């Protein structure tokens, strides 16, 4: 039982990291003023939401 519990905890931690990365990227997108940076960050957000 121990390995399944560890795997579950690892999955939760991975989800938390992905969520944190998403919110950091969204904040950078929100604060961006350069059109090229906005486009690049928007593309990155799209990939995070919809996949590559």
N, C-alpha and C positions, 0 to 999 in steps of 0.2 A: 504493500500500500504506500509506502514511503515515496517511491519514484513517481507515482501518479500525482501525489500531493505536491511534490517539488515541481513537476511539469506544469501543474495548474498555477502555482505561484509564479513561475517564470512567465507564463502567458499573461497573467494579470500585470506583472511589471512591464512586459513588452507593450501592452496596451496603454499603460500610463505614460511610457516614454513617447509613444507615437502621438498620443493626445497632447503632451507637452510640446513636442516638435511642431505639431499643427498650429497650436495657439501662438507659439513664437513666430512662426512663418506668417500667420494671419496678421499679427501685430506689425511685423515689418512691412507687409503689404499695405496695411492701413496708413502707416506713417510715410510711405514712399511718396516722393514727388517727381522723380525722374521717370518719364514715360517708358523708357526701355527697362528700367528696374521693375516698374509696375507690371509690365508685360511678362517679364521673366518670373517674378514672384507669383503672378496669377497662373502662369503655366504650371509652376511647382505645386500650387494649391490644387489645381485641377487634377494633377497626377495623384496627389494624396487622396483626393476625394473619389475620383473615378477610375484610378489605375492608369497604367501607362498605355 
